[in-house]
Amino acid sequence: MKIAITGKGGVGKTTLSGTLACIFSQRYKVFAIDADPDMNLASSLGITEPIVPISKMKDLIKERTGAEPGSSFGEVFKINPKISDLPESLSINYDDEGNLKLLVMGTVDKGGDGCVCPASVLLKALMRNLILKKDEIIILDMEAGVEHLGRKTAEAVDLMIIVVEPGLKSLETAERIKRLAGDIGIPKIACVINKVSNETENDFVTTKLKEMGLEVIGNIPRDDAVIKADMEGKPLLDYPDSFAFKSIEKIAENILS
Protein backbone atom coordinates (compact mmCIF):
# COMPACT_ATOMS: atom_id res chain seq x y z
CA MET A 1 0.00 0.00 0.00
CA LYS A 2 1.32 3.43 -1.01
CA ILE A 3 -0.06 6.46 0.86
CA ALA A 4 0.77 10.11 0.13
CA ILE A 5 -0.06 12.65 2.84
CA THR A 6 -0.31 16.33 1.99
CA GLY A 7 -2.00 19.55 3.02
CA LYS A 8 -1.34 23.21 3.80
CA GLY A 9 1.77 23.94 5.84
CA GLY A 10 1.21 23.64 9.58
CA VAL A 11 -1.92 21.47 9.46
CA GLY A 12 -0.19 18.47 11.07
CA LYS A 13 0.52 16.21 8.09
CA THR A 14 3.97 15.26 9.45
CA THR A 15 2.52 14.20 12.82
CA LEU A 16 -0.06 12.08 10.98
CA SER A 17 2.59 10.62 8.64
CA GLY A 18 4.98 9.67 11.43
CA THR A 19 2.31 8.25 13.70
CA LEU A 20 0.71 6.17 10.92
CA ALA A 21 4.18 4.85 10.01
CA CYS A 22 4.75 3.78 13.64
CA ILE A 23 1.33 2.13 13.89
CA PHE A 24 1.63 0.24 10.60
CA SER A 25 5.19 -0.91 11.44
CA GLN A 26 3.81 -2.92 14.37
CA ARG A 27 2.28 -5.27 11.77
CA TYR A 28 4.01 -4.57 8.45
CA LYS A 29 7.28 -3.43 6.88
CA VAL A 30 7.12 0.33 6.32
CA PHE A 31 9.15 2.98 4.49
CA ALA A 32 8.52 6.51 5.79
CA ILE A 33 9.56 9.02 3.12
CA ASP A 34 10.17 12.67 3.98
CA ALA A 35 9.43 14.49 0.72
CA ASP A 36 8.56 17.83 2.37
CA PRO A 37 11.08 20.69 2.03
CA ASP A 38 10.74 21.34 5.78
CA MET A 39 12.05 17.80 6.49
CA ASN A 40 10.49 17.28 9.95
CA LEU A 41 9.45 13.64 9.65
CA ALA A 42 12.52 12.39 11.56
CA SER A 43 11.70 14.50 14.60
CA SER A 44 8.08 13.28 14.54
CA LEU A 45 9.53 9.76 14.90
CA GLY A 46 11.76 10.85 17.78
CA ILE A 47 14.95 10.74 15.67
CA THR A 48 17.10 13.70 16.72
CA GLU A 49 20.43 12.90 15.03
CA PRO A 50 21.42 15.17 12.10
CA ILE A 51 20.43 13.68 8.73
CA VAL A 52 21.89 14.69 5.36
CA PRO A 53 19.03 14.67 2.81
CA ILE A 54 19.62 12.73 -0.38
CA SER A 55 19.33 15.91 -2.45
CA LYS A 56 22.53 17.18 -0.76
CA MET A 57 24.61 14.00 -1.28
CA LYS A 58 26.77 15.47 -4.05
CA ASP A 59 29.14 12.51 -4.43
CA LEU A 60 26.24 10.07 -4.74
CA ILE A 61 24.42 12.27 -7.26
CA LYS A 62 27.56 12.58 -9.38
CA GLU A 63 28.24 8.83 -9.18
CA ARG A 64 24.70 7.86 -10.27
CA THR A 65 23.95 10.59 -12.82
CA GLY A 66 27.43 11.38 -14.11
CA ALA A 67 27.12 15.11 -13.38
CA GLU A 68 27.80 17.48 -10.51
CA PRO A 69 24.78 18.90 -8.68
CA GLY A 70 24.36 22.50 -9.79
CA SER A 71 26.30 21.84 -13.00
CA SER A 72 26.01 24.26 -15.89
CA PHE A 73 22.93 24.21 -18.11
CA GLY A 74 23.22 21.79 -21.02
CA GLU A 75 25.58 19.30 -19.36
CA VAL A 76 24.73 15.70 -20.26
CA PHE A 77 23.72 13.34 -17.44
CA LYS A 78 21.87 10.06 -17.03
CA ILE A 79 18.10 10.49 -16.85
CA ASN A 80 17.61 6.88 -15.66
CA PRO A 81 20.26 6.42 -12.97
CA LYS A 82 20.62 3.16 -11.06
CA ILE A 83 18.81 3.55 -7.75
CA SER A 84 17.45 0.07 -6.86
CA ASP A 85 19.97 -0.33 -4.01
CA LEU A 86 19.44 3.12 -2.51
CA PRO A 87 16.23 2.64 -0.47
CA GLU A 88 17.99 0.08 1.71
CA SER A 89 21.47 1.64 1.79
CA LEU A 90 20.34 5.22 2.51
CA SER A 91 17.48 4.56 4.93
CA ILE A 92 17.67 4.95 8.70
CA ASN A 93 16.27 2.11 10.81
CA TYR A 94 13.71 3.36 13.32
CA ASP A 95 13.69 0.09 15.27
CA ASP A 96 16.04 -2.83 15.85
CA GLU A 97 13.84 -5.16 13.78
CA GLY A 98 14.04 -2.91 10.72
CA ASN A 99 10.25 -2.82 10.35
CA LEU A 100 10.27 0.96 9.90
CA LYS A 101 12.83 2.72 7.71
CA LEU A 102 13.14 6.47 7.14
CA LEU A 103 14.34 8.15 3.94
CA VAL A 104 14.84 11.93 3.86
CA MET A 105 14.62 13.11 0.26
CA GLY A 106 15.27 16.83 0.63
CA THR A 107 14.52 19.38 -2.05
CA VAL A 108 16.21 21.04 -5.01
CA ASP A 109 16.74 24.80 -5.05
CA LYS A 110 15.01 25.59 -8.34
CA GLY A 111 16.36 29.12 -8.49
CA GLY A 112 19.87 27.92 -9.25
CA ASP A 113 19.50 24.43 -10.62
CA GLY A 114 16.25 24.56 -12.51
CA CYS A 115 13.68 21.78 -12.50
CA VAL A 116 15.67 19.34 -14.65
CA CYS A 117 19.00 18.76 -12.97
CA PRO A 118 21.00 15.76 -11.71
CA ALA A 119 19.62 16.03 -8.16
CA SER A 120 15.97 16.27 -9.21
CA VAL A 121 16.39 13.38 -11.68
CA LEU A 122 17.82 11.18 -8.92
CA LEU A 123 15.04 12.08 -6.47
CA LYS A 124 12.28 11.38 -8.99
CA ALA A 125 13.87 8.07 -10.00
CA LEU A 126 14.12 7.07 -6.35
CA MET A 127 10.48 8.03 -5.76
CA ARG A 128 9.38 5.94 -8.75
CA ASN A 129 11.34 2.94 -7.46
CA LEU A 130 9.81 3.18 -3.99
CA ILE A 131 6.25 3.46 -5.23
CA LEU A 132 6.37 1.12 -8.21
CA LYS A 133 8.83 -1.56 -7.06
CA LYS A 134 8.72 -1.87 -3.27
CA ASP A 135 6.31 -4.26 -1.56
CA GLU A 136 6.40 -2.50 1.81
CA ILE A 137 3.85 0.06 2.97
CA ILE A 138 5.09 3.45 1.79
CA ILE A 139 4.11 6.60 3.72
CA LEU A 140 4.99 9.82 1.85
CA ASP A 141 5.06 13.04 3.87
CA MET A 142 4.70 15.57 1.06
CA GLU A 143 4.63 19.30 0.56
CA ALA A 144 1.32 21.03 -0.16
CA GLY A 145 0.85 19.68 -3.67
CA VAL A 146 1.73 16.81 -5.99
CA GLU A 147 5.04 18.13 -7.35
CA HIS A 148 7.01 15.05 -6.27
CA LEU A 149 4.78 12.71 -8.27
CA GLY A 150 4.89 12.15 -12.02
CA ARG A 151 1.84 10.77 -13.77
CA LYS A 152 2.88 7.09 -13.81
CA THR A 153 4.08 7.28 -10.21
CA ALA A 154 0.85 8.93 -9.07
CA GLU A 155 -1.24 6.22 -10.68
CA ALA A 156 0.45 3.69 -8.39
CA VAL A 157 -0.38 5.64 -5.19
CA ASP A 158 -3.26 3.82 -3.52
CA LEU A 159 -4.45 6.76 -1.43
CA MET A 160 -3.73 10.45 -1.07
CA ILE A 161 -4.74 11.91 2.29
CA ILE A 162 -5.25 15.66 2.50
CA VAL A 163 -4.92 16.90 6.08
CA VAL A 164 -7.30 19.80 6.73
CA GLU A 165 -7.72 22.03 9.77
CA PRO A 166 -10.72 24.25 10.55
CA GLY A 167 -10.34 27.34 8.37
CA LEU A 168 -10.97 28.52 4.83
CA LYS A 169 -7.27 28.69 3.82
CA SER A 170 -6.81 25.01 4.59
CA LEU A 171 -9.99 24.15 2.67
CA GLU A 172 -8.83 26.18 -0.34
CA THR A 173 -5.55 24.23 -0.34
CA ALA A 174 -7.47 20.95 -0.15
CA GLU A 175 -9.55 21.91 -3.19
CA ARG A 176 -6.40 22.82 -5.16
CA ILE A 177 -4.65 19.56 -4.22
CA LYS A 178 -7.73 17.55 -5.20
CA ARG A 179 -7.72 19.19 -8.64
CA LEU A 180 -3.98 18.59 -9.19
CA ALA A 181 -4.18 15.00 -7.92
CA GLY A 182 -7.06 14.28 -10.28
CA ASP A 183 -5.11 15.74 -13.20
CA ILE A 184 -2.29 13.21 -12.78
CA GLY A 185 -4.47 10.20 -12.08
CA ILE A 186 -4.29 9.56 -8.32
CA PRO A 187 -7.13 7.01 -7.94
CA LYS A 188 -8.40 7.74 -4.43
CA ILE A 189 -8.32 10.95 -2.38
CA ALA A 190 -9.60 11.32 1.18
CA CYS A 191 -9.29 13.80 4.02
CA VAL A 192 -8.40 13.82 7.70
CA ILE A 193 -9.59 16.77 9.78
CA ASN A 194 -6.99 17.81 12.37
CA LYS A 195 -6.93 20.17 15.37
CA VAL A 196 -10.67 19.90 15.97
CA SER A 197 -11.79 21.75 19.11
CA ASN A 198 -15.53 21.09 19.00
CA GLU A 199 -18.39 19.61 16.98
CA THR A 200 -19.16 22.94 15.32
CA GLU A 201 -15.67 23.06 13.75
CA ASN A 202 -15.87 19.41 12.72
CA ASP A 203 -19.32 19.82 11.13
CA PHE A 204 -18.26 22.98 9.28
CA VAL A 205 -15.17 21.35 7.71
CA THR A 206 -16.96 18.06 6.98
CA THR A 207 -19.77 19.89 5.16
CA LYS A 208 -17.33 21.93 3.06
CA LEU A 209 -15.31 18.83 2.13
CA LYS A 210 -18.45 16.93 1.11
CA GLU A 211 -19.40 19.86 -1.14
CA MET A 212 -16.00 19.36 -2.83
CA GLY A 213 -16.69 15.65 -3.22
CA LEU A 214 -14.01 14.66 -0.68
CA GLU A 215 -14.46 11.77 1.76
CA VAL A 216 -13.47 12.21 5.42
CA ILE A 217 -11.82 9.11 6.90
CA GLY A 218 -11.24 10.49 10.40
CA ASN A 219 -10.69 13.49 12.61
CA ILE A 220 -8.06 14.28 15.23
CA PRO A 221 -8.90 16.47 18.23
CA ARG A 222 -6.73 19.33 19.39
CA ASP A 223 -4.50 17.66 21.98
CA ASP A 224 -1.76 18.98 24.28
CA ALA A 225 0.01 15.61 23.96
CA VAL A 226 0.95 16.51 20.37
CA ILE A 227 2.64 19.72 21.56
CA LYS A 228 4.33 17.87 24.43
CA ALA A 229 5.67 15.18 22.09
CA ASP A 230 7.06 17.86 19.78
CA MET A 231 8.72 19.74 22.64
CA GLU A 232 10.28 16.57 24.03
CA GLY A 233 11.37 15.23 20.63
CA LYS A 234 9.33 12.05 21.03
CA PRO A 235 6.92 10.23 18.70
CA LEU A 236 3.21 10.42 19.52
CA LEU A 237 3.48 6.62 19.87
CA ASP A 238 4.97 7.32 23.32
CA TYR A 239 1.61 8.82 24.37
CA PRO A 240 -0.74 5.88 23.61
CA ASP A 241 -3.47 7.17 25.91
CA SER A 242 -3.68 10.56 24.22
CA PHE A 243 -6.85 11.42 22.31
CA ALA A 244 -4.82 12.29 19.20
CA PHE A 245 -3.02 8.94 19.14
CA LYS A 246 -6.24 6.97 19.63
CA SER A 247 -7.84 8.94 16.78
CA ILE A 248 -4.93 8.14 14.45
CA GLU A 249 -5.21 4.46 15.41
CA LYS A 250 -8.82 4.56 14.16
CA ILE A 251 -7.70 6.29 10.97
CA ALA A 252 -5.12 3.54 10.42
CA GLU A 253 -7.84 0.90 10.73
CA ASN A 254 -10.06 2.85 8.33
CA ILE A 255 -7.22 2.92 5.78
CA LEU A 256 -6.59 -0.81 6.04
CA SER A 257 -10.27 -1.65 5.71
C-alpha positions in Angstrom: 0.0 0.0 0.0 1.3 3.4 -1.0 -0.1 6.5 0.9 0.8 10.1 0.1 -0.1 12.6 2.8 -0.3 16.3 2.0 -2.0 19.6 3.0 -1.3 23.2 3.8 1.8 23.9 5.8 1.2 23.6 9.6 -1.9 21.5 9.5 -0.2 18.5 11.1 0.5 16.2 8.1 4.0 15.3 9.4 2.5 14.2 12.8 -0.1 12.1 11.0 2.6 10.6 8.6 5.0 9.7 11.4 2.3 8.2 13.7 0.7 6.2 10.9 4.2 4.8 10.0 4.8 3.8 13.6 1.3 2.1 13.9 1.6 0.2 10.6 5.2 -0.9 11.4 3.8 -2.9 14.4 2.3 -5.3 11.8 4.0 -4.6 8.5 7.3 -3.4 6.9 7.1 0.3 6.3 9.2 3.0 4.5 8.5 6.5 5.8 9.6 9.0 3.1 10.2 12.7 4.0 9.4 14.5 0.7 8.6 17.8 2.4 11.1 20.7 2.0 10.7 21.3 5.8 12.1 17.8 6.5 10.5 17.3 9.9 9.5 13.6 9.6 12.5 12.4 11.6 11.7 14.5 14.6 8.1 13.3 14.5 9.5 9.8 14.9 11.8 10.9 17.8 14.9 10.7 15.7 17.1 13.7 16.7 20.4 12.9 15.0 21.4 15.2 12.1 20.4 13.7 8.7 21.9 14.7 5.4 19.0 14.7 2.8 19.6 12.7 -0.4 19.3 15.9 -2.5 22.5 17.2 -0.8 24.6 14.0 -1.3 26.8 15.5 -4.0 29.1 12.5 -4.4 26.2 10.1 -4.7 24.4 12.3 -7.3 27.6 12.6 -9.4 28.2 8.8 -9.2 24.7 7.9 -10.3 23.9 10.6 -12.8 27.4 11.4 -14.1 27.1 15.1 -13.4 27.8 17.5 -10.5 24.8 18.9 -8.7 24.4 22.5 -9.8 26.3 21.8 -13.0 26.0 24.3 -15.9 22.9 24.2 -18.1 23.2 21.8 -21.0 25.6 19.3 -19.4 24.7 15.7 -20.3 23.7 13.3 -17.4 21.9 10.1 -17.0 18.1 10.5 -16.8 17.6 6.9 -15.7 20.3 6.4 -13.0 20.6 3.2 -11.1 18.8 3.5 -7.8 17.5 0.1 -6.9 20.0 -0.3 -4.0 19.4 3.1 -2.5 16.2 2.6 -0.5 18.0 0.1 1.7 21.5 1.6 1.8 20.3 5.2 2.5 17.5 4.6 4.9 17.7 4.9 8.7 16.3 2.1 10.8 13.7 3.4 13.3 13.7 0.1 15.3 16.0 -2.8 15.9 13.8 -5.2 13.8 14.0 -2.9 10.7 10.3 -2.8 10.4 10.3 1.0 9.9 12.8 2.7 7.7 13.1 6.5 7.1 14.3 8.2 3.9 14.8 11.9 3.9 14.6 13.1 0.3 15.3 16.8 0.6 14.5 19.4 -2.0 16.2 21.0 -5.0 16.7 24.8 -5.1 15.0 25.6 -8.3 16.4 29.1 -8.5 19.9 27.9 -9.2 19.5 24.4 -10.6 16.2 24.6 -12.5 13.7 21.8 -12.5 15.7 19.3 -14.7 19.0 18.8 -13.0 21.0 15.8 -11.7 19.6 16.0 -8.2 16.0 16.3 -9.2 16.4 13.4 -11.7 17.8 11.2 -8.9 15.0 12.1 -6.5 12.3 11.4 -9.0 13.9 8.1 -10.0 14.1 7.1 -6.3 10.5 8.0 -5.8 9.4 5.9 -8.7 11.3 2.9 -7.5 9.8 3.2 -4.0 6.2 3.5 -5.2 6.4 1.1 -8.2 8.8 -1.6 -7.1 8.7 -1.9 -3.3 6.3 -4.3 -1.6 6.4 -2.5 1.8 3.8 0.1 3.0 5.1 3.5 1.8 4.1 6.6 3.7 5.0 9.8 1.8 5.1 13.0 3.9 4.7 15.6 1.1 4.6 19.3 0.6 1.3 21.0 -0.2 0.8 19.7 -3.7 1.7 16.8 -6.0 5.0 18.1 -7.4 7.0 15.0 -6.3 4.8 12.7 -8.3 4.9 12.2 -12.0 1.8 10.8 -13.8 2.9 7.1 -13.8 4.1 7.3 -10.2 0.9 8.9 -9.1 -1.2 6.2 -10.7 0.4 3.7 -8.4 -0.4 5.6 -5.2 -3.3 3.8 -3.5 -4.5 6.8 -1.4 -3.7 10.5 -1.1 -4.7 11.9 2.3 -5.2 15.7 2.5 -4.9 16.9 6.1 -7.3 19.8 6.7 -7.7 22.0 9.8 -10.7 24.3 10.5 -10.3 27.3 8.4 -11.0 28.5 4.8 -7.3 28.7 3.8 -6.8 25.0 4.6 -10.0 24.1 2.7 -8.8 26.2 -0.3 -5.6 24.2 -0.3 -7.5 21.0 -0.1 -9.5 21.9 -3.2 -6.4 22.8 -5.2 -4.7 19.6 -4.2 -7.7 17.6 -5.2 -7.7 19.2 -8.6 -4.0 18.6 -9.2 -4.2 15.0 -7.9 -7.1 14.3 -10.3 -5.1 15.7 -13.2 -2.3 13.2 -12.8 -4.5 10.2 -12.1 -4.3 9.6 -8.3 -7.1 7.0 -7.9 -8.4 7.7 -4.4 -8.3 10.9 -2.4 -9.6 11.3 1.2 -9.3 13.8 4.0 -8.4 13.8 7.7 -9.6 16.8 9.8 -7.0 17.8 12.4 -6.9 20.2 15.4 -10.7 19.9 16.0 -11.8 21.7 19.1 -15.5 21.1 19.0 -18.4 19.6 17.0 -19.2 22.9 15.3 -15.7 23.1 13.8 -15.9 19.4 12.7 -19.3 19.8 11.1 -18.3 23.0 9.3 -15.2 21.3 7.7 -17.0 18.1 7.0 -19.8 19.9 5.2 -17.3 21.9 3.1 -15.3 18.8 2.1 -18.4 16.9 1.1 -19.4 19.9 -1.1 -16.0 19.4 -2.8 -16.7 15.7 -3.2 -14.0 14.7 -0.7 -14.5 11.8 1.8 -13.5 12.2 5.4 -11.8 9.1 6.9 -11.2 10.5 10.4 -10.7 13.5 12.6 -8.1 14.3 15.2 -8.9 16.5 18.2 -6.7 19.3 19.4 -4.5 17.7 22.0 -1.8 19.0 24.3 0.0 15.6 24.0 0.9 16.5 20.4 2.6 19.7 21.6 4.3 17.9 24.4 5.7 15.2 22.1 7.1 17.9 19.8 8.7 19.7 22.6 10.3 16.6 24.0 11.4 15.2 20.6 9.3 12.0 21.0 6.9 10.2 18.7 3.2 10.4 19.5 3.5 6.6 19.9 5.0 7.3 23.3 1.6 8.8 24.4 -0.7 5.9 23.6 -3.5 7.2 25.9 -3.7 10.6 24.2 -6.8 11.4 22.3 -4.8 12.3 19.2 -3.0 8.9 19.1 -6.2 7.0 19.6 -7.8 8.9 16.8 -4.9 8.1 14.4 -5.2 4.5 15.4 -8.8 4.6 14.2 -7.7 6.3 11.0 -5.1 3.5 10.4 -7.8 0.9 10.7 -10.1 2.8 8.3 -7.2 2.9 5.8 -6.6 -0.8 6.0 -10.3 -1.6 5.7 
